């Protein structure tokens, strides 16, 4: 019992030190203020909570665009997690503006306008948000998986991603993993990029569940507090990370909008090349996928 007590004290002290180290590291991050009003949870008719997850392409500009737009739909009753990826080139009616590519909404007026655009277009309630920029993503990957994340790189990649990747199974660090997820310079374009983003998400989940990375959890959780902007409180945020990322029983199901055979391509002088979608077909697919009746 004495030995177990000393072990417990040691683990606790280690966890606190590492958590504080991660929090201190990320607290240096300078974030701009985010305005966000989410939809209220309808607890009487649904146990599903929808979180808008945005990855921002920040390169020092005052205004940026979203490179990644996902809806993480979590059924609290069943612990089922469904992830919906929205193509950034979807031609969308942006409230208060004319139609542009979906990723332009963040450039025009931040997280709230992205939320309002997706909610109005597909009738899906969005309750919370999480926002991360590319540099923060790289840092978090290197904290949770200092030995790299295993990815089977399907082809040589280098154009406009800041790194050079060769084909084959390899351990990618944060910068390389981000480059892999962002690559679009092939015949698959944005469709290939979205598929790789989903592949990266699954690989990161495996790394988080790996016993070899357990010692990195406290520092990782501490760093999240500073690197990820969200409307969750600190305690709620930690609970979500633990329940969604570290639960071995959680399966992540994935969908890409637009769905197959529901879109075409067009070009506009004010928006460039875009993807025009059948909104009703995609709304129906989204509703079936997340198990929620949409407005």
C-alpha positions in Angstrom: 0.0 0.0 0.0 2.9 2.4 0.8 4.5 1.6 -2.6 1.2 2.2 -4.4 0.7 5.5 -2.5 4.2 6.7 -3.5 3.5 5.7 -7.1 0.2 7.6 -7.1 1.9 10.7 -5.7 4.6 10.4 -8.3 2.1 10.1 -11.2 0.1 13.0 -9.9 3.2 15.3 -9.6 4.4 14.3 -13.0 1.0 14.9 -14.6 0.7 18.4 -13.0 4.2 19.4 -14.0 3.6 18.2 -17.6 0.2 19.8 -17.8 1.6 23.1 -16.6 4.5 22.8 -19.1 2.0 22.3 -22.0 -0.2 25.1 -20.8 2.7 27.5 -20.4 4.0 26.6 -23.9 0.7 27.3 -25.5 -0.2 30.4 -23.4 2.3 32.4 -25.5 0.0 32.0 -28.4 -1.6 35.3 -29.3 -5.2 34.8 -30.4 -7.7 37.3 -31.8 -11.1 37.5 -30.2 -13.7 35.1 -31.5 -17.4 36.0 -31.6 -19.7 33.0 -31.5 -23.3 32.2 -30.6 -24.2 28.6 -31.0 -27.6 27.0 -31.3 -29.2 25.8 -28.1 -29.2 22.0 -27.4 -32.6 20.5 -27.9 -32.2 17.9 -25.1 -35.9 16.8 -25.3 -35.6 15.5 -28.8 -31.9 14.8 -29.4 -28.8 13.8 -27.6 -26.6 14.9 -30.5 -24.1 17.7 -30.0 -22.5 19.3 -33.1 -19.1 20.9 -33.0 -17.8 23.0 -35.9 -14.1 22.4 -36.2 -12.1 24.8 -38.3 -8.4 24.7 -39.4 -7.2 28.1 -40.5 -4.5 28.8 -43.1 -2.7 31.6 -41.2 0.4 33.1 -42.9 0.7 36.4 -41.1 -2.3 38.0 -42.8 -4.9 39.9 -40.8 -7.6 37.9 -42.6 -7.4 34.2 -43.4 -9.4 31.4 -45.0 -10.4 28.1 -43.5 -8.5 25.2 -45.1 -10.4 22.6 -43.1 -14.1 22.7 -42.2 -15.6 19.7 -40.3 -18.7 19.1 -38.3 -18.0 16.6 -35.4 -21.4 15.2 -34.5 -21.4 13.4 -31.1 -24.3 11.3 -29.8 -23.8 11.6 -26.1 -26.1 8.6 -25.4 -24.4 6.1 -27.7 -20.9 7.7 -27.8 -21.1 7.5 -31.6 -19.0 10.1 -33.4 -19.7 11.1 -37.0 -17.4 13.5 -38.8 -18.6 15.5 -41.8 -16.0 17.2 -44.0 -17.2 20.2 -46.1 -15.3 20.9 -49.3 -13.9 24.5 -49.2 -14.9 25.2 -52.8 -18.6 24.6 -52.3 -20.5 27.6 -53.8 -22.5 28.9 -50.9 -24.9 31.7 -50.2 -23.2 33.6 -47.3 -25.6 35.5 -45.1 -25.3 39.2 -45.7 -23.1 38.7 -48.7 -23.3 37.3 -52.2 -22.4 33.7 -53.0 -18.8 32.7 -52.6 -16.7 29.7 -51.9 -17.6 28.3 -48.5 -14.1 29.0 -47.1 -14.5 32.7 -47.9 -17.0 33.0 -45.0 -14.3 32.9 -42.4 -12.3 35.6 -44.4 -15.4 37.8 -44.4 -16.4 37.6 -40.8 -14.9 34.8 -38.8 -16.2 31.7 -37.1 -19.8 33.0 -36.6 -20.3 33.6 -40.3 -19.0 30.1 -41.2 -21.5 28.7 -38.6 -24.3 30.7 -40.0 -23.6 29.8 -43.6 -23.5 26.0 -42.9 -26.5 26.1 -40.6 -28.6 28.1 -43.1 -27.5 26.1 -46.1 -28.1 22.6 -44.6 -30.4 23.3 -41.7 -28.1 21.7 -39.2 -27.8 23.1 -35.7 -24.2 23.9 -34.5 -23.8 24.1 -30.8 -20.0 24.7 -30.3 -16.8 25.5 -32.2 -13.1 24.7 -32.0 -10.6 26.7 -34.0 -6.9 25.8 -34.6 -4.3 27.4 -36.9 -1.6 25.4 -38.7 1.3 26.2 -36.4 -0.7 25.1 -33.4 -1.7 21.9 -35.1 2.0 21.1 -35.8 2.9 21.7 -32.2 0.1 19.5 -30.8 1.1 16.7 -33.1 4.7 16.9 -31.9 3.6 16.8 -28.3 1.3 13.8 -28.4 3.4 11.9 -30.9 7.1 13.0 -30.6 8.1 10.0 -32.6 5.9 10.9 -35.5 2.5 9.7 -36.8 2.5 6.6 -39.1 1.1 7.4 -42.5 1.2 5.6 -45.8 2.1 8.4 -48.2 0.6 7.3 -51.5 2.7 9.4 -53.8 5.5 12.0 -53.9 4.2 15.4 -52.5 5.8 18.8 -52.3 3.9 21.5 -54.2 2.7 24.3 -52.0 2.9 22.3 -48.7 6.3 23.4 -47.4 7.8 19.9 -47.1 8.9 17.1 -49.4 7.3 13.8 -48.9 8.2 10.5 -50.6 5.9 7.5 -51.1 5.7 4.8 -48.5 4.9 4.1 -44.9 6.7 6.5 -42.6 6.5 8.5 -39.4 5.5 12.1 -40.1 6.2 14.9 -37.6 3.7 17.8 -37.2 4.9 19.9 -40.1 5.0 16.9 -42.4 1.6 15.6 -41.3 0.1 19.0 -42.0 1.7 19.1 -45.4 0.3 15.7 -46.2 -3.2 16.8 -45.2 -3.0 20.0 -47.2 -1.7 18.5 -50.5 -4.0 19.0 -53.5 -1.8 19.2 -56.5 -3.0 16.1 -58.3 -6.0 15.0 -60.3 -8.1 14.5 -57.2 -7.7 18.2 -56.0 -9.8 19.1 -53.0 -11.5 15.7 -52.9 -8.1 14.0 -52.3 -7.2 16.6 -49.7 -10.4 16.0 -47.7 -9.8 12.2 -47.9 -6.3 12.8 -46.5 -7.6 15.0 -43.8 -9.9 12.3 -42.6 -7.1 9.7 -42.8 -4.9 12.0 -40.7 -7.7 12.3 -38.1 -7.9 8.5 -37.8 -4.1 8.2 -37.5 -4.1 10.8 -34.7 -6.8 9.0 -32.9 -4.6 5.8 -33.0 -1.6 7.7 -31.7 -3.6 9.1 -28.8 -4.8 5.6 -27.9 -1.3 4.2 -28.1 0.1 3.2 -24.6 3.5 4.4 -25.7 2.2 8.0 -25.8 0.3 7.9 -22.5 3.0 9.9 -20.7 2.4 12.7 -23.2 -1.3 13.1 -22.3 -0.9 15.7 -19.5 1.3 18.1 -21.6 -1.0 17.6 -24.5 -4.1 18.5 -22.5 -2.4 21.5 -21.1 -1.3 22.7 -24.5 -4.8 22.3 -25.9 -6.0 25.1 -23.5 -3.8 27.6 -25.3 -3.6 26.3 -28.9 -7.2 25.5 -29.5 -9.8 28.3 -29.3 -13.3 27.1 -28.3 -16.4 28.3 -26.6 -16.2 25.3 -24.2 -15.0 26.0 -20.6 -11.7 24.5 -19.6 -13.3 21.6 -17.7 -15.7 20.8 -20.5 -12.9 20.9 -23.1 -10.8 18.4 -21.2 -13.8 16.1 -20.7 -14.4 16.2 -24.5 -10.8 15.4 -25.4 -10.7 12.5 -22.9 -14.0 11.0 -24.0 -13.7 11.5 -27.7 -10.0 10.8 -28.2 -9.0 8.4 -25.5 -12.0 6.1 -25.5 -11.0 2.9 -27.3 -14.7 2.0 -27.9 -15.3 5.1 -30.0 -15.5 4.6 -33.8 -15.2 7.6 -36.0 -17.5 7.5 -39.1 -16.8 9.9 -41.9 -18.7 11.6 -44.7 -17.7 14.2 -47.3 -20.1 17.0 -48.5 -20.9 17.0 -51.4 -21.8 13.4 -51.7 -21.2 11.4 -54.9 -23.3 12.4 -58.0 -24.7 15.5 -56.3 -22.5 18.3 -57.7 -21.0 19.9 -60.7 -18.3 22.5 -61.4 -18.7 26.1 -62.5 -16.7 29.3 -62.6 -17.6 32.9 -61.6 -15.6 36.1 -62.1 -16.0 37.1 -58.4 -15.4 33.6 -56.9 -13.3 31.6 -59.4 -13.7 27.8 -59.9 -16.4 26.5 -57.6 -18.4 23.3 -56.8 -22.1 23.7 -57.2 -24.1 21.2 -55.2 -27.6 19.8 -55.0 -28.4 21.2 -51.6 -31.4 19.0 -50.9 -29.6 15.8 -51.8 -26.7 16.7 -49.6 -29.0 17.9 -46.8 -30.7 14.5 -46.9 -27.4 12.6 -46.8 -26.2 14.7 -43.9 -29.4 14.1 -42.0 -29.2 10.3 -42.5 -25.5 10.3 -41.6 -25.7 12.1 -38.3 -29.1 10.7 -37.4 -30.7 14.0 -36.9 -33.8 15.6 -38.5 -32.7 18.9 -40.0 -34.6 22.1 -40.5 
